[in-house]
Amino acid sequence: MKLFYHPDQERHAPPSFLLRGRAVASPEGPVRAEMLREGLAGLGLSPISPGDADSPRLRERLARIHTPRYLAFLETIHARWSSLPDAAEMVAPNVHPCGGGHHYPRHPVGQVGWHMHDMACPMTADSFAGILASAASAEAAAEAVLGGDGSAYALCRPPGHHAGPDRAGGFCFLNNSGLAAEVLRERHARVAILDVDLHHGNGTQDIFYARGDVWTGSLHADPADFYPFFWGGADEIGEGEGRGANHNVPLPLGSDGAAFIAALEALVEAMSAFQPEALVVPLGLDAHRDDPLAGLALETDDFVALGRRLAAIELPTVLVQEGGYPTESLGRNLAAFMQGYIDTHEVSSRR
């Protein structure tokens, strides 16, 4: 399996974000990538860097899943924000169009509130370069699978599955998993996205909600009690051409590994009816009981079982890193998943 990580991701390193009204140290920083790479190194695995973190091809693909004004916003907002009187070093919203706005603002403060739907996505001067490098890593993994690899992994940070067509949120700016699906769609008529992060992939759902060519499924802590709160119910099934191509399985807070794997079986069964030709897995490790954002109670061994089950699907697969935040268990959780996935994949390949 090829693994990808562009080192320019380290350029996105916001020192803090707002949690329950308090500014706290951000768990989504370069140290995440260090811990994840250490976990991979324990298995003798080492990511390679994509050649280019910003190319016309990447920009064109991103424009299929994000609006032009949003992409322009991400690229230019820090410079425009910094020109405001008494502006903070980090871009962060202080107003939101709750209930829906009637027009798109011209002022930077209004645009920040429009495009950033929470306080967990601040940007610094170098953030956009790091955000693009994360997307480029997902693109490279998807291209490897298109090139004939049975599976590939992208170590992406910042993550992406909360980023919708026109918004950032939950540490996410560009939807890396959605990008990978678009790359796979260049050859495959039907692509599935099977999200196993702790949180609902609301941005991914939003991008593909009215499309019938990309099936989206998410297994997550119940949003009635957990972020992202406003999306992720079992009644959200898609609309228009996408009706029936979106499937959510919310789990009660504190659910353990047995409940998680049982729910995964239901999600895989729903996906199988779609008959996908290729698969993207937004891989979260934040369902572990020790994660600082914990809402579920998986143990490290449960990620071995998760890896085995996903590899047993036997589709061309792009694994895209989503959540999973700094703890002593983080690297071990990724290693456990990879061990289960690679061992099962190799057995399947020899049949």
Buried (B, 14 or more C-beta within 10 A) or exposed (E): BBBBBBBBBBBBBBEBBBBEEEEEEBBBBBBBBBBBBBBBEBEEBEBEBBEBBBBEEBEEBBEBBBBEEBBEBBBEBBEBBEEEEEBEBBBBBEEBBEEEEEEEBEEBBBBBBBBBBBBBBBBBBBBBBBBBBBBBBBBBBBBBBBEEBBBBBBBBBBBBBBBBBBBBBBBBBBBBBBBBBBBBBEEBEBBBBBBBBBBBBBBBBBBBBBBBBBBBBBBBBBBEEBBBEEBBEEEBBBEEEBEBBBBBBBBEBEBBBEBBBEBBEEBBEBBEEBEBBBBBBBBBBBBBBBBEBBBBBBBBEBBBBBBBBBBBBBBBBBBBBBBBBBBEBBBBBBBBBBBBBBBBBEEEEEE
